[in-house]
Amino acid sequence: MATTRSAHTVWEGSLTEGSGTVTFDSSGIGQQAVSWPSRAEEANGKTSPEELIAAAHSSCFSMALSHGLTGAGTPPTKLVTSADVTFQPGTGITGIHLTVEGEVPGLDEAAFLSAAEGAKANCPVSQALTGTTITLSAKLA
């Protein structure tokens, strides 16, 4: 069954002088402030579209990798994934770098890297971001 998740943003003012609030409607986990300076300069306690993409990508990738490893008979004990989304004002998102470190009993480094590459290619967020260069670093703990 398909699911739909929702969030909304209320923005007030111009791009560079204004600010907004992102509300996570589906989960009810609250609101986060967002502004142009938090996107193009320092975060200063506010989020950005790129940070939200990084959160979505790191969690989706982790789920896809866990699923692939488990399906191959080597379920992970632990996966720690980070996603770094680079934003260049005037250009846009110029790349995403995923970094994963895993604890996977019975699996060697080459097999882990292969599984991670498969997860990078097949996680739904990666697929939604196919217009962006996505790179990967993967290693066993």
matplotlib code that plots the C-alpha trace (Angstrom):
import matplotlib.pyplot as plt

x = [0.0, 1.3, 2.0, 2.2, 4.1, 3.5, 5.3, 4.5, 6.5, 5.2, 7.6, 7.4, 9.4, 12.0, 14.4, 17.4, 15.7, 12.8, 12.4, 10.1, 9.1, 8.9, 6.3, 6.5, 2.8, 2.8, 5.0, 4.0, 7.7, 7.4, 8.7, 12.1, 13.1, 14.6, 16.2, 18.4, 21.4, 20.9, 21.0, 23.8, 26.0, 26.0, 23.1, 22.8, 20.3, 18.1, 17.7, 17.8, 16.4, 19.8, 19.9, 16.4, 17.5, 20.6, 18.4, 16.1, 18.9, 21.0, 17.9, 16.7, 20.1, 20.5, 17.2, 18.1, 21.5, 20.1, 17.5, 20.0, 22.5, 19.7, 18.4, 21.9, 22.0, 24.3, 22.1, 24.0, 24.4, 24.8, 25.0, 26.1, 25.4, 25.9, 24.9, 26.7, 24.7, 26.6, 24.8, 26.3, 24.3, 23.4, 24.0, 22.1, 22.9, 26.2, 26.6, 25.8, 28.3, 27.2, 29.5, 28.6, 30.4, 28.9, 29.2, 28.2, 29.4, 30.7, 31.1, 34.3, 35.1, 34.6, 31.2, 30.2, 31.2, 29.3, 26.1, 26.6, 26.8, 23.7, 21.8, 23.1, 21.7, 18.4, 17.2, 14.1, 15.7, 18.8, 16.5, 14.5, 17.8, 19.2, 20.0, 22.6, 26.0, 26.0, 29.3, 29.9, 32.5, 31.9, 33.9, 33.4, 33.9]
y = [0.0, 3.4, 6.0, 9.8, 11.9, 15.6, 18.7, 22.4, 25.6, 29.1, 31.7, 35.4, 38.1, 38.1, 35.3, 36.9, 38.9, 36.6, 33.4, 30.4, 27.5, 23.9, 21.8, 18.0, 17.2, 13.4, 12.6, 15.5, 15.8, 19.6, 22.6, 23.8, 27.4, 27.9, 30.9, 31.9, 32.5, 29.1, 27.6, 29.6, 30.6, 29.2, 27.1, 29.1, 26.6, 26.6, 23.9, 24.0, 22.0, 20.4, 19.2, 17.8, 16.0, 14.7, 13.3, 11.6, 10.2, 8.8, 7.1, 5.7, 4.4, 2.7, 0.9, -0.2, -1.4, -3.3, -4.9, -5.9, -7.4, -9.2, -10.7, -11.9, -13.8, -11.3, -9.0, -6.0, -5.5, -1.7, 0.8, 4.4, 6.5, 10.2, 12.2, 15.5, 17.6, 20.4, 23.6, 26.3, 29.5, 30.4, 26.8, 24.6, 21.2, 20.1, 16.7, 14.3, 12.2, 9.2, 7.7, 4.4, 2.3, -1.1, -3.9, -7.0, -10.4, -12.8, -10.2, -8.9, -5.4, -6.1, -7.6, -4.7, -2.2, -4.0, -4.1, -0.4, 0.5, -1.5, 0.4, 3.7, 2.8, 1.4, 3.4, 5.4, 8.7, 8.1, 7.3, 10.5, 12.4, 10.9, 14.4, 14.9, 13.3, 10.8, 9.4, 6.8, 5.8, 2.5, 0.5, -2.1, -1.1]
z = [0.0, -0.9, 1.8, 1.6, 4.1, 4.4, 5.6, 5.0, 5.2, 6.0, 4.6, 5.3, 3.5, 0.7, 0.0, 1.7, 4.5, 5.2, 7.1, 7.5, 9.6, 8.3, 10.0, 9.9, 9.5, 9.1, 12.1, 14.3, 15.4, 15.4, 13.5, 12.4, 11.5, 8.0, 6.4, 3.5, 5.8, 7.3, 3.8, 2.2, 5.2, 8.8, 10.1, 13.4, 14.9, 11.8, 9.1, 5.3, 2.5, 2.1, 5.7, 5.3, 2.1, 4.0, 6.8, 4.3, 2.2, 5.2, 6.7, 3.3, 2.4, 5.8, 5.4, 1.8, 2.9, 5.9, 3.7, 1.1, 3.6, 5.4, 2.1, 1.4, 4.7, 6.5, 8.6, 10.0, 13.7, 13.2, 10.3, 10.8, 7.8, 7.1, 4.1, 3.2, 0.7, -0.9, -1.9, -4.1, -4.1, -7.7, -8.9, -6.5, -5.1, -6.6, -4.9, -2.1, -0.4, 1.6, 4.3, 5.9, 8.5, 9.3, 11.7, 9.7, 11.1, 8.5, 5.7, 4.2, 3.1, -0.7, -0.1, 2.1, -0.5, -3.1, -0.9, -0.2, -3.9, -4.5, -1.7, -3.1, -6.5, -5.3, -2.3, -3.3, -2.2, -4.4, -7.3, -6.7, -6.8, -10.0, -11.4, -8.6, -8.4, -5.4, -4.2, -1.5, 1.1, 2.9, 5.4, 8.0, 11.6]

ax = plt.figure().add_subplot(projection="3d")
ax.plot(x, y, z, "-o")
ax.set_aspect("equal")
plt.show()
